[in-house]
Amino acid sequence: MQEVESPLFSPVDPEPPKRRDMCDDCGRPRCVCLCQSFPENLVPIMTNIIILQHPNEENRTLATVPLLQKCIPTEKCHVLRGRRFGGKYEVLEKAITAPDSVVLFPSRTAVDLCRLPQRPICTDGAALIVIDGTWSQARGLFTHNEFLHRLQQVKLSDTATSEYVIRTQPTEASLSTLESIAYTLRWLEASPQLFDILVQPMRLLCHYQLEHGAVVHHSKEYKNETTLVWLLLLVSKTKMCLTLTCSLFVTIKYLSGTLPPTLEPVLLVAWSLPGTEQRTSG
């Protein structure tokens, strides 16, 4: 009896699909290779860097720490993975006992980076200790590793908005790990051009991602403010007076310390809405 081929099943191609040609250096497909953005020679920094990385960050395809490792000498950047680090790593133990070591983390007792002496952190095993992970993961690592509380904590201020636009940040002031380290090294090493050199691979990564369909991610703070603004405008156009709208804007400014630039033109629009004079005069 002759076999009849079922229309429900198509023949299986015995050849598996070909893998994309990958770059052996940066580990990315050659069509989006990042090697052109790495410095020709490793940047000769003096500061020792220890990155305490949450385990979940290791397998992120768009992580920024590997980009940093391609730019600076291996012996100057130690990446330690885990959730609790006390007593496990010699390089970390030396840094903990060195008086010049600092932790880059915006705790309540942290001081601005610009208050640190403008010199590399490298004496007697001292290091710049950085926590790598999402903000909730970073808070968890800082909380559960009490030795970090005994070290000087520093924070960044007056920085530009993050250029790492392919991942959502919690606030407009939040930065990627790479950007945070680049800002810090620019100050400690007294090298203004250092920031652009270290951040260039991340810029190219974002460019490739956006070129291939990714979208710009605004911070959660930006999204919340934008939603609130348009709700306020809707309210001001209907029953409630603009005085309340402006009062809420002032509240935002009081809570955040500044009125975000995105809100300023919207406030002007609110003042120009038809009937504003009647609502504010009565």
Legacy VTK file of the C-alpha trace (Angstrom):
# vtk DataFile Version 3.0
C-alpha trace
ASCII
DATASET POLYDATA
POINTS 282 float
0.000 0.000 0.000
1.390 3.373 -1.041
2.125 5.884 1.752
0.363 9.196 1.415
2.274 12.199 2.748
0.271 14.039 5.357
-0.368 17.710 4.489
-0.105 18.540 8.178
3.632 17.938 8.263
6.257 19.413 5.996
9.638 17.791 5.433
12.208 18.755 8.052
15.353 20.421 6.755
18.207 18.251 8.036
20.546 21.243 8.023
20.180 23.477 11.121
20.058 27.222 10.505
23.480 28.788 10.220
24.694 30.784 13.190
25.603 34.358 12.555
29.286 35.040 12.151
30.431 36.205 15.597
33.335 38.449 16.549
35.859 36.544 18.672
36.831 39.698 20.586
33.605 41.432 21.627
31.374 38.346 21.296
28.754 40.092 19.163
27.637 39.370 15.574
30.147 40.862 13.149
27.483 43.093 11.585
27.138 44.885 14.937
30.703 44.421 16.192
31.796 46.937 18.839
35.563 46.550 18.438
35.896 49.754 16.426
34.744 51.720 19.471
37.319 50.307 21.884
40.481 52.378 22.411
43.438 51.283 20.314
45.431 50.809 23.510
44.024 50.062 26.960
43.550 53.244 28.979
46.391 53.360 31.579
44.408 54.300 34.686
45.933 54.145 38.179
42.737 53.721 40.223
41.899 50.174 41.311
38.281 49.193 40.630
36.348 46.396 42.335
32.873 45.686 40.955
30.503 43.731 43.198
28.132 42.252 40.652
24.735 40.735 41.346
24.560 37.190 39.842
21.665 38.151 37.561
23.848 40.685 35.748
26.301 38.098 34.439
24.053 36.848 31.636
22.586 40.162 30.517
23.410 40.589 26.834
23.374 44.395 27.047
25.427 44.785 30.230
27.953 47.634 30.326
30.646 46.161 32.597
32.109 43.954 29.797
32.516 47.110 27.710
34.519 48.712 30.507
36.734 45.631 30.761
37.674 46.046 27.086
38.938 49.576 27.749
41.135 49.326 30.847
43.873 46.927 32.033
42.657 43.632 33.501
44.622 44.095 36.712
42.812 47.393 37.361
39.268 45.998 37.221
38.154 43.047 39.353
34.579 41.777 38.912
33.323 39.715 41.879
29.944 38.004 41.553
27.646 37.026 44.380
25.260 38.321 47.017
27.531 38.261 50.078
31.229 39.012 49.729
32.758 39.203 53.209
35.944 37.128 53.654
35.843 35.516 50.201
38.236 37.567 48.087
41.748 38.692 48.968
41.646 41.754 46.724
38.436 42.896 48.418
39.771 42.241 51.925
42.801 44.429 51.190
40.541 47.201 49.889
38.291 47.053 52.939
41.225 47.680 55.286
42.807 50.420 53.151
41.913 53.909 54.452
41.488 55.452 50.990
38.903 52.979 49.655
35.450 54.359 48.791
32.100 52.871 47.781
30.235 54.466 44.902
26.698 54.314 46.267
24.186 57.130 46.981
23.461 56.285 50.611
22.130 58.859 53.077
25.652 59.450 54.381
27.329 59.612 50.967
29.316 62.729 50.061
29.617 64.291 46.608
32.428 62.942 44.492
33.887 66.426 44.051
34.687 66.482 47.788
37.215 63.683 47.340
40.853 64.588 46.640
41.468 64.591 42.904
43.932 61.706 42.883
43.797 57.994 41.963
42.622 55.501 44.574
45.380 52.883 44.633
47.507 53.226 47.783
47.948 50.091 49.941
45.374 48.102 47.978
42.722 50.826 48.160
39.998 50.659 45.525
36.908 52.268 44.114
34.179 49.747 44.993
31.144 49.783 42.697
27.898 47.791 42.943
26.521 46.452 39.653
22.892 45.451 39.234
19.432 46.931 38.979
18.733 49.591 41.590
16.783 47.149 43.756
19.600 44.586 43.461
22.227 47.232 44.266
20.321 48.307 47.385
20.109 44.672 48.454
23.854 44.122 47.998
24.668 47.269 49.949
22.277 46.356 52.751
23.450 42.757 53.172
27.189 43.471 53.021
27.712 45.488 56.178
31.429 46.032 55.596
30.398 48.513 52.873
28.700 50.674 55.530
32.026 51.229 57.296
33.705 52.641 54.190
33.345 56.173 52.843
30.396 56.304 50.439
30.345 58.755 47.556
27.667 59.816 45.105
27.537 61.607 41.776
25.767 64.917 41.258
25.311 67.364 38.393
25.694 64.642 35.785
24.029 64.601 32.386
21.049 62.343 31.668
22.091 58.759 30.974
22.924 57.881 27.374
22.137 54.240 28.086
18.709 54.610 26.500
18.093 50.919 25.741
17.363 50.110 29.372
14.883 51.785 31.712
16.405 53.779 34.577
14.479 54.513 37.792
15.116 58.292 37.708
16.383 60.940 35.314
19.591 61.171 37.361
20.301 57.423 37.257
23.268 56.189 35.233
24.549 52.861 33.968
27.445 51.216 35.812
29.821 52.137 32.996
28.772 55.801 32.997
29.049 56.013 36.799
32.582 54.627 36.755
33.565 56.848 33.818
32.379 59.992 35.636
34.242 58.932 38.782
37.484 58.130 36.967
37.335 61.417 35.091
37.508 63.178 38.462
39.954 60.881 40.255
42.382 60.629 37.336
41.997 64.354 36.486
41.418 63.389 32.846
38.502 65.231 31.166
38.684 63.118 27.986
38.468 59.831 29.899
34.664 59.845 30.082
34.145 59.925 26.313
36.764 57.216 25.720
35.106 54.800 28.158
31.519 55.548 27.157
32.053 55.329 23.385
31.434 51.534 23.185
28.138 51.954 25.049
27.076 54.694 22.653
27.740 52.425 19.681
25.872 49.565 21.388
22.820 51.788 21.845
23.097 53.009 18.232
23.085 49.442 16.899
20.163 48.408 19.106
18.041 51.383 18.061
18.982 50.803 14.420
17.689 47.230 14.670
14.313 47.938 16.219
14.884 48.800 19.866
13.103 51.861 21.240
14.346 54.620 23.514
13.541 53.838 27.157
12.601 56.815 29.305
13.138 56.627 33.047
10.286 55.592 35.327
10.424 59.079 36.834
9.941 60.658 33.388
6.978 58.396 32.611
5.307 59.152 35.953
5.799 62.900 35.562
4.505 62.908 31.990
1.404 60.956 32.990
0.747 63.328 35.883
1.215 66.394 33.686
-1.378 65.353 31.149
-3.807 64.380 33.894
-3.361 67.858 35.374
-3.989 69.483 32.012
-7.121 67.410 31.552
-8.338 68.491 34.973
-7.540 72.133 34.287
-9.535 72.012 31.029
-12.644 70.697 32.715
-13.908 71.585 36.186
-11.016 72.465 38.465
-9.252 75.828 38.443
-5.709 76.281 37.163
-4.635 77.426 40.616
-4.788 73.815 41.776
-2.845 72.711 38.693
-0.053 75.194 39.419
-0.038 74.182 43.079
0.582 70.594 42.066
3.449 71.689 39.819
4.962 73.499 42.811
4.550 70.312 44.867
6.449 68.334 42.211
9.231 70.926 42.308
9.364 70.775 46.115
9.518 66.966 46.245
12.052 66.511 43.443
14.155 69.576 44.205
13.711 70.973 40.715
11.099 71.328 38.005
12.087 68.883 35.245
12.643 70.589 31.860
9.891 68.451 30.326
7.310 70.113 32.572
8.165 73.736 31.833
6.648 73.965 28.322
3.588 72.051 29.503
3.051 74.577 32.288
3.120 77.355 29.692
0.534 75.457 27.657
-1.640 75.210 30.749
-1.553 78.975 31.234
-2.581 79.517 27.606
-5.633 77.244 27.708
-8.939 78.931 26.766
-10.762 80.186 29.809
-7.680 80.350 32.006
-8.337 83.952 32.995
-11.881 83.167 34.112
-10.762 80.174 36.150
-7.901 81.963 37.864
-9.727 85.225 38.489
-12.755 83.767 40.194
LINES 1 283
282 0 1 2 3 4 5 6 7 8 9 10 11 12 13 14 15 16 17 18 19 20 21 22 23 24 25 26 27 28 29 30 31 32 33 34 35 36 37 38 39 40 41 42 43 44 45 46 47 48 49 50 51 52 53 54 55 56 57 58 59 60 61 62 63 64 65 66 67 68 69 70 71 72 73 74 75 76 77 78 79 80 81 82 83 84 85 86 87 88 89 90 91 92 93 94 95 96 97 98 99 100 101 102 103 104 105 106 107 108 109 110 111 112 113 114 115 116 117 118 119 120 121 122 123 124 125 126 127 128 129 130 131 132 133 134 135 136 137 138 139 140 141 142 143 144 145 146 147 148 149 150 151 152 153 154 155 156 157 158 159 160 161 162 163 164 165 166 167 168 169 170 171 172 173 174 175 176 177 178 179 180 181 182 183 184 185 186 187 188 189 190 191 192 193 194 195 196 197 198 199 200 201 202 203 204 205 206 207 208 209 210 211 212 213 214 215 216 217 218 219 220 221 222 223 224 225 226 227 228 229 230 231 232 233 234 235 236 237 238 239 240 241 242 243 244 245 246 247 248 249 250 251 252 253 254 255 256 257 258 259 260 261 262 263 264 265 266 267 268 269 270 271 272 273 274 275 276 277 278 279 280 281
